[in-house]
Amino acid sequence: MIKFEDFQQYGQEQFASAVASAAEMGSNAQAIATAVGDYAKKSVEDGSAMVTELATVRSVEKAFEIQGDYARMAYENFVTEGQKIGGLYADLAKQACKPFEGFMAKMTSAA
């Protein structure tokens, strides 16, 4: 049986751990927002450059070539940035669960 004092101590430790984790979660969320913003900006710039280049072509074949190159590049960038942002989200999820790891280990060992 868990004593009330032990449970209270676990609660205080858990609170301290959660407060420490919250600051790091904020920086992780900021990194995600920055990565998404950078990707969106680059994507718009690349699309604008493609349209500008497309406006200057004189043949249909060259237009298809430009569109194909842009589609390939956009897909590759999407996959690369998606993996990067997915990794940032995984880090954020790990950080969110971190305060509970020690608490659950102590609660199960005390029982």
Secondary structure as UniProt FT lines:
FT   HELIX           4..55
FT   HELIX           60..110
//
